[in-house]
Amino acid sequence: MARRRRGNARRVAYTEVDEHPDKPYNKRLYGYYQCTSCNNEWTSGNSWKGYTQDCINCYVAVYPYRLEFLKKNDEKAGEKPHLSDLCAKCHELGYNCRMLRGENSGRHRR
């Protein structure tokens, strides 16, 4: 399991989610990340508002600097492997966050 370091996590600077308060944000989002420690950049279709992902290079917890609602073609992001050991949502749930039914219900798929 990856080491988790907290010190350099920054809060989201911009989020499309905040511009649409009528839409729920307790579901998977598309996030843009940049590590403040090593400058590694990545995107993820498995992002959640208020949750970090650890940098794969230095294991620093990083908040997304931008969040967007998933588009239809982003749903295919589920075909890529999800590195749950780097995902704070998975750590909180105790299982892979992709297993959430309906993405916002908080229940397992059966």
HELIX and SHEET records of a PDB file:
HELIX    1   1 GLU A   16  GLU A   19  5                                   4    
HELIX    2   2 LYS A   72  GLU A   79  5                                   8    
HELIX    3   3 SER A   84  LEU A   86  5                                   3    
HELIX    4   4 ALA A   88  LEU A   93  1                                   6    
HELIX    5   5 CYS A   97  MET A   99  5                                   3    
SHEET    1   A 4 TYR A  14  THR A  15  0                                        
SHEET    2   A 4 ARG A  66  PHE A  69  1                                        
SHEET    3   A 4 LEU A  29  GLN A  34 -1                                        
SHEET    4   A 4 GLU A  41  SER A  47 -1                                        
SHEET    1   B 2 GLN A  53  ASP A  54  0                                        
SHEET    2   B 2 ALA A  61  VAL A  62 -1                                        
END                                                                             
